[in-house]
Amino acid sequence: MKKVYDTSYNADKLLEARVSLIKFKEDNAFITYCPALDLSGYGNTQAESDQSFELALEEFFRFTLEKKTLMTELERLGWKKKENDVHSSFNQPDFHSLLVHNDYLNSIFSEKEFNKVNRNIHMPSIASC
């Protein structure tokens, strides 16, 4: 599995998280949206959209690590800290909860044709940040 951001940030303490990606077309653009992180990528093709999402994901981790706000941001997005976990890892919000609380996701599901795929990503351990 590809690491999606600069691994100079605590590369030995990466955690794996499985997230859902929603892929759809809006106007003439392809969109890749991750509701659990509220991040999107876009492009003229699906491949460009996926690549744009990877860049957004990389920038999200780089910025929140640099500002020391990753834990706060994950909590704001509904991620729950795993109890008794020495790595301070998180569980992403369940998909039903995202549908209920995320108006953008709800509009995608009610108004667009889309594909939902699950994918593993690497993210830093909060304890190592």
C-alpha positions as CSV (number, residue, x, y, z in Angstrom):
1,M,0.0,0.0,0.0
2,K,1.3,3.4,-0.9
3,K,2.0,6.0,1.8
4,V,0.1,9.1,0.9
5,Y,2.1,11.8,2.5
6,D,5.7,12.8,3.4
7,T,6.8,9.9,5.6
8,S,9.5,12.0,7.2
9,Y,6.8,12.7,9.8
10,N,7.3,9.7,12.2
11,A,7.5,7.2,9.4
12,D,8.0,4.3,11.8
13,K,4.7,5.1,13.6
14,L,2.1,5.0,10.8
15,L,-1.3,3.5,11.4
16,E,-3.6,2.1,8.8
17,A,-7.1,3.3,8.5
18,R,-9.8,2.1,6.1
19,V,-11.9,4.9,4.7
20,S,-14.7,5.2,2.1
21,L,-14.2,7.2,-1.0
22,I,-17.2,8.4,-3.0
23,K,-16.4,8.9,-6.7
24,F,-18.8,10.8,-8.9
25,K,-19.0,13.3,-11.7
26,E,-20.2,16.9,-11.3
27,D,-20.6,19.1,-14.4
28,N,-17.5,18.1,-16.4
29,A,-15.3,17.2,-13.4
30,F,-14.6,13.9,-11.7
31,I,-14.7,14.1,-7.9
32,T,-13.2,11.8,-5.3
33,Y,-14.6,12.6,-1.9
34,C,-13.6,11.1,1.5
35,P,-16.4,12.0,3.9
36,A,-14.6,10.7,7.0
37,L,-11.9,13.3,6.4
38,D,-14.1,15.8,4.5
39,L,-11.5,15.9,1.7
40,S,-11.9,16.0,-2.0
41,G,-9.9,15.8,-5.2
42,Y,-11.0,16.6,-8.7
43,G,-9.9,16.4,-12.3
44,N,-10.8,16.0,-15.9
45,T,-10.5,12.2,-15.5
46,Q,-11.0,9.8,-12.7
47,A,-7.2,9.2,-12.5
48,E,-6.6,13.0,-12.2
49,S,-9.3,13.1,-9.5
50,D,-7.7,10.3,-7.5
51,Q,-4.3,12.0,-7.8
52,S,-5.7,15.3,-6.7
53,F,-7.3,13.5,-3.7
54,E,-3.9,12.0,-2.8
55,L,-2.4,15.5,-2.8
56,A,-5.2,16.8,-0.6
57,L,-4.7,13.9,1.8
58,E,-0.9,14.5,1.9
59,E,-1.5,18.2,2.6
60,F,-4.1,17.5,5.3
61,F,-1.6,15.4,7.2
62,R,1.3,17.7,6.6
63,F,-0.6,20.8,7.7
64,T,-2.3,19.3,10.8
65,L,1.0,17.6,11.9
66,E,2.9,20.9,11.5
67,K,0.2,22.8,13.5
68,K,-0.2,20.0,16.0
69,T,-4.0,19.9,15.3
70,L,-4.4,16.4,13.9
71,M,-6.1,15.0,17.0
72,T,-8.4,18.0,17.3
73,E,-9.3,17.8,13.6
74,L,-10.1,14.1,13.7
75,E,-12.3,14.6,16.8
76,R,-14.1,17.4,15.0
77,L,-14.7,15.1,12.1
78,G,-16.3,12.5,14.4
79,W,-13.3,10.1,14.8
80,K,-13.3,8.3,18.2
81,K,-10.1,7.5,20.0
82,K,-9.6,3.8,20.6
83,E,-9.6,3.0,24.3
84,N,-6.4,1.5,25.8
85,D,-4.5,2.0,22.6
86,V,-0.8,2.9,23.1
87,H,-0.6,4.4,19.6
88,S,-3.6,6.7,20.3
89,S,-5.3,5.6,17.1
90,F,-8.8,6.4,16.1
91,N,-11.9,4.8,14.6
92,Q,-13.5,6.7,11.8
93,P,-17.1,7.7,12.1
94,D,-19.5,5.0,11.0
95,F,-20.9,5.6,7.5
96,H,-24.6,6.0,8.7
97,S,-23.5,8.7,11.1
98,L,-21.7,10.5,8.2
99,L,-24.9,10.3,6.1
100,V,-27.0,11.8,8.9
101,H,-24.6,14.7,9.8
102,N,-22.9,15.5,6.5
103,D,-25.2,17.5,4.2
104,Y,-22.8,17.3,1.3
105,L,-22.6,13.5,1.5
106,N,-26.3,13.3,1.8
107,S,-26.8,15.5,-1.3
108,I,-24.3,13.2,-3.3
109,F,-26.3,10.1,-2.3
110,S,-29.6,11.7,-3.1
111,E,-28.7,13.6,-6.3
112,K,-25.8,12.0,-8.1
113,E,-24.7,8.7,-9.6
114,F,-21.7,7.6,-7.6
115,N,-19.4,4.7,-6.8
116,K,-18.4,4.0,-3.2
117,V,-15.0,2.2,-2.6
118,N,-13.2,1.4,0.6
119,R,-9.5,2.0,0.8
120,N,-6.7,1.8,3.3
121,I,-4.6,4.8,4.0
122,H,-1.6,5.4,6.2
123,M,-1.9,8.0,8.9
124,P,0.4,9.1,11.7
125,S,-0.1,7.8,15.2
126,I,-1.3,10.6,17.4
127,A,1.1,9.5,20.1
128,S,4.0,10.2,17.8
129,C,2.9,13.7,16.7
